């Protein structure tokens, strides 16, 4: 191993995020649970604190912005950083706070008539699915925190991306984006109509995905021209996250035209994942991805240089179709509380099945590997949809495009969903700026925490301002 004193700062940064093995699946589940708990916290406090302020109050906009950041972002940020060694205690504390607030609301509203169970089950509900918007927003929030925090020592190394096998918190990253895109696709919303055949449908998909292709090429050029630190074994020398999303979008549009019915999307994804795992385990594909076509780790030629990114597209495509099937289920029309409770129990049951499948597959076939996007990884990523059912507790009004003063619920959630790609680009740009201005490896705990807090406040404030000005940027 090279002496750290002889390495450049860029080499130290690369070493800092290399050769890691992740953590347990159960710890990641507990850490990620801070997101739905944060939504509940914001819902309770929004009801109790903001209703006393007049809509004309000059303080209401500022109060909502600060409350959104303090409840929706700050608890997750703490769980990823300074509270990372006490995730169990932190989880129990947040649950206790939720229960206390629930009891308080019940007591303070004791003068009102309490609805019967029959009335609750038959109560009418909007056809909107706010939990999906919450899920998509928190994918971005968690990503924004992680891409900067990982460069500081305050972010535990077990949460960073695993080198080859293992499950780090950041390994959820691109898989969660694939799931996020699948559950709101035209096919999932049952709004997909063939555009005249495979060719036209694929061409249309290429056109709509061009921003991802352009961003992928721009990122590659920016990283190479600025000598910015990169982890080659993640996707390869030139490949990156944007290119994976582009390829999955185009290939999925092509395959959708071949599958005879929408009820077979999940089966197609499952079969593709199994077939891909067979090629990895039995036909030498795993060896090629990890060590190259010459079995010496070299990256000569475009295909060998980007073998991880190219081959893992198959696993992400399988994940897309599994998520697409569940997305179709979530978008089915339901009007009563009872019908949504059925959705909750179905998702819990599916979660149990996928959790068992992930454990069996990782122990008997192959451990979880984001680098390979293997069967264990695909099954694990589908579990992220389970958190949709937790995120169902927010008000439907939070999704409407209101001014900040009119939003008693999560204005930040609506703002992020309105300009998702802008939010992600802002996070990447500010992450790069911080890394150029600050030597993150040498920052102490509290300085690191303050920098990350300020960075997250800036990113969220910008999208909130865009939202309040009724601006939607099409990147």
N, C-alpha and C positions, 0 to 999 in steps of 0.2 A: 504494500500500500504506500502510495506517495506521501512524503512528509508534507503536512499542511502548510508548513512555513515556506515551502518552495512553490506553492500553487498561487495562481493569480486569483483575484477576488471573484471573477467570473467562474473559474474552475471550482472555487469553494462553494459558490451558489449551486452549481450543478451537482456537486457531491452531496450537498445538503438535502437534495430531493431525490437522491439515487439510492438504490439497493435497500428499499424499504419493504416491509412485509404486511403492513396494515394492522387491523385489529379484529375483534370478533364481530360477527354479524349482529349479535344481541346488543353490544355497546353502540353500534351505529344506529340500531333501531331506537334505543333510548335517546341518543343525541338528536336524531331527526324528529323525535316526538316533541321537541321544544317548539316546532313550528305550529302544529295545531293548538298547542296550549297557549301560544302567543296570540293566536286568532281569538280564542276564547277570552283571554285576558283583555284584549282590546274591545271585544264586544261588550263585556260587563262594564268596563270603565267608561266606554262611550255612552252607555245608557245612563250611568249614575253621575258622571261629571259634566257632560256637554249639554244636557238638556236644560240646565239652569242658565246657560248663556244665550242671549238673544242672537238671532241670525244677523242683526245689524251691529252686534258688538265688534269693535275693532280688534278685540283679542281672540275672537273665535278661530280665525284662520290659523294664527300662530299656535293656539292651543291644540288644534287638530293635528298640525304638522308635528309638533313636539310629542303629542300623545301617540301618534302613529309610529314615530321613530322609537320612542321609549318602550312601547309594548310589542310592536311587530318585528322590529329589527334588533334592538338591544339585547333581549333575552337570548336570541339565537346566537348573536355575536359573542356573548359571554360564555355560552355553552361550548362554542368552538375554541375558545381561547383560555381566559383566566379561570374558568370553572371546569375545564376539561378533565381535571384530575378528580372531580367530585360529581360526575354526571348523574350518578344514582341519587345522591343527596339533593342535587339541583332539581331533578325530575320530581322527587317526592315533595319538595318545597313548592314547586309550581302547581302540582296537583292539589296540595293543601290550600294554597291561596285561592284556586278556582272553587274548591268546595266551600271555603269560607265566604267568598263573594256570592255564591249561589244561595247559601243560607241567609245571608244578609238581604239579598233581593227578595227572597220569599217572605222574610219577616217584615220588611218595609212595605210590601204590597199585600199584607195580610188582610187589609180592609176590602180588597177586591175579591170577587167570587172566583173560587178555584175551579177550573174546568174538570169535568169527569174524564175518565180514561176513554170512554166512547167518543166524547167530543174531541179529544186530542187526536185520536186515530182517524176521525172523519174530517178533521180540519183541512181546509183547502190550502194548497201551496202553489206558488208560482211554478211555471214550467222551466224556469231558468235553473242552471246548475252552477251556483256560485262556488261550490267546492272545487270545481275544475279550474276556475280562474284563480282561486287561492293557491292551488297546487302549482300552477304554472308560474305564479308570482314568486312563490317560495323556492322554486328551482333556481330562479334568477337571483334572489336574495342570498341564498346559500352559496351559489357560485361566485357572486361578487365578493362575499366575505372571504371565501377560501382562496381565490386566485391571488389575493394580496397577502392574506394572513400566512399562507404557506411559506412565504419568504422570510418570516420572522420566527424566532425561536419560541415565541409565545404560542405558536400553533404546534400541537404535538405531532411528532414524526409519524406516529401510528395512524393519524388522520390523513396524512398525505397519500398520494397514489402509490400503490404497491408496484414493485419493479416488474415482476412476472406473475407470481401467484400471491393471492392474499386480497383482503377486502379493506381498503382504506375509505374514510369518509368521502374523499375526493374521487374515488373510483365510481361513485354513483353518477358523477358529472354528466358525461356525454350520453349515457344510457337514459338518464332522467330527461334530457332534452329530446331524445328520440321518442320516449313515452309521451312527453308533453305535446309534441307535434302530432303524434298518432291519434290521441284522444280528441283532438279538435279538427281533424282533417275532414275534407268533404265526405269521404267514405264513412267516417264515424258518425257524422251528423246526418247521414242518409240523404245528403244533398248532391251526391255524386251522380252525374249523368255522363255516359260515354260521349266523347266528342267526335265520334266518327271512326273509331277503331284504335288499335294499339299505337299506330304511328302518331296520329293527331293528339292522342292523350299524352303520349310521352313527350312530344314537342311542347305541348302546353305546360307540362311539368318542368321541363328544362327552362322555359321562359320565366316561370314563376320562381324558380330556384336560382336564377342568374345572380341575384345579390349575394347568395351564399358562396357561389363559385368565385365571384369577384373578390369578396372579403377573404376567402381562403387564399387566393393568389396574392392579395395585398399583404396579408399577414406573413406569408412566406417571404416576400420581398423585404418587408420591414424588419423581420427577425434577422435575416441574413445581412442586410445592409447596416444594421446598427450593432451587430455582434451581441444581440440580446441573448441571455442564457436560455438554453432549450434542452429538453430531455429527449434525445433521439429515439430511445426505445419505446416512447409512448405511442407515436404514430409513424415514425420514420424521419428521414432527412428533410423532405419537402412537404409531406402530408400534414394535415391538421384537422381540428375539430370541424371547421366550416365545410371542408371538402367531404368529410364523412356524412354530414347532414345533407349535403347536396346529392351525393350518390344514392343515399337511402331514399330520398324523396323521388328521384328519377326512376330508380329500379322498382320502387313500390308501385308507382303509377303504371309501369309496364306490366307487372305481375298481376295487379288488380284486374286488368282486362282479360287475363288468362284464367283466373280462378272462376269457376262456374257460378258461384253464389256467395253472397256476403256472409252467410253462416259458416263458411269454410275458411274464413280468414285466420281464425285461431288455430285450426288444424294445420293449415299451410305453414304458419309460423312455427308450430311445434315440430312438424316433420322436417322443416328446413334446419331447425336447430339441432335435431338428432342427426340428420345427414351430415351437417357440418362437423359435429363432434366426432362422427365416425371417420371422416377424412382427417381430422386432427389426430385422433388416437391410433388409427389403424393403417392409414395410407401415407404417413410421413409428413403431413402438412404442418403439424406442430413443430417438427424439427426444422422445417424450412423457415417458418416464421421466427423462431427463436435464434437460429444460427445461420440462416441464409442458404441459398441454393448450393454453395460450395462447402457448407458445414463448418465454416471457419469464422463466422461472424462478420465477414466483410460486407460492404455495401456498394459493390461495383455495379453500375447500371441502375436505371431508374426503377425497375421493379424490385430489385434487391434493396435498394436504398429506402424504399417506402413499403416494405413487405407487411409490417404490422397494420398500417392504415388501410392498405388494399384488401388484405385477407379478412380483417375484422369486420369489414362492411357486411359480410355474410351473416355474422352473428347479430349485428345491429338491425339488419333487415328482418331476421326472424323475430327479434324483439318488437319491431315495429308492427308486425302483423298480429302478434299476441296482444299488444296494447290496443291495436285497432279494434279487435273483437270486443275487448272490454269497454272501449270507448263507445261502440255502438250500443252496448247494453246500458251505459250510463245516460245516453241521449234519448232513450225510449221515453215517450210521453208519460208522465205521472203527475197526478194532481193532489193526492192526499198524503197526509203524514204517514199513514199506514203503508202506503205503497213505497214511500222512501225508506221506511224501516226495513222493508223486505230487501231493498238494495243494500242497506247496511249489513244485514245478516248474510247475504250472498257474498259480499266483498270480504267479510270476516272469514267465511268458509273457504273462499278461494285463497285468501291469504294463508290460512292454515295448510292447505294443499301445496301451495307453491313453497312455503317455508319447509315443509317436510321434503318436497322434491329437491330443493336446493341443498339441504343437508345430506340427503342420500346420494345425490349426484356428486357433491364435492368430496364425499368420503369414499365413494366406490368407483367413480369414473375419472374425474379430474377436479382439482381444487378450483375455486373461483379465480378467473384471470381476465382482468379488463384488457390486457394487452392482446389476448387471443379472442376476446368476446365469445368464450366457449359456452357450452350448455349451462353450466353452473352459474355463470355470470348472467346469462339471459334470464334464467328463472329468478335469480336474486333481484334483478332490475324490475321485473314485473311486480314484485312486492311493493315497490314505491307507489303503485296505484292504490294500495290499501290506505294510504294516508289521505286519499281523496275523501274517504268516508268520515275521517276525523274532521276534515276541513269543511264539513257541511254545516257547521253551526253558525255561520255568519249570516247576516241579513242580506236579502236579495237586493235591497236598495243600494248596497255598497257598489254594485256593478254598474249602476246607471251613471251617465256622464253629467254629474252635477258640479256646481262650483264647490270649492273647498268648504265654504261656510254652510252649505246645505247638507254636507255629509256628516252625519252623526256616527256613521260606521267607518269602515276602513277605506279612507280616501286613497291611501298609498297603494292598496291592492289594485284599485281601478286604474290609478296612474301608471303603474308598472305594466299592467296588461295592455294599456293603450299604446305604449311605446316600448315594447319588449326588446326589440333589436337595438334601439337607441340606448336603453338601460345597459344592455350587455356590452355594447361598444364603449360607452362611457366608463364602465368598470374596467375594461381592458386598457383604455387609454390612460386613465388615472393610475392604474396599477403600474404601467410602464413608466409613467412620470415619477411616481414615488420611488421606484427602483433606480432610476437615473439620478435622483436627487439625494437619496438616502442609502447608506450602506446598512441594509436591513439586518444583516447577520450580527451587527455590533450594537443593536439597540436593546436597551433594557426592557423589562417586562412592562412597566407603566408607560414608557415612551412609545413602545410598540402598540400598546392598547389604545393610546390616545390618537396615534396616527391612523389606525384602522377605523376608530370611531369617527374621526373627522372625515376620512375618505368616504365612508358609508353615508354619513350625513349629507355630504356634497352630492353624491350620486342620486340619493333619494330626493333631495331638495330640488334638483334640476328637473326630474320627471314630474314632481308635484307642481312645479311652476308651469311646465308645459301643459299639464292636465288642467290647471286652473285657468290657463289662457285659451283652453279649447283647441290645443295644437296637437295634431297627430302627424308625426314625421314618418314618411315612407322611405326607408333607407334601401 
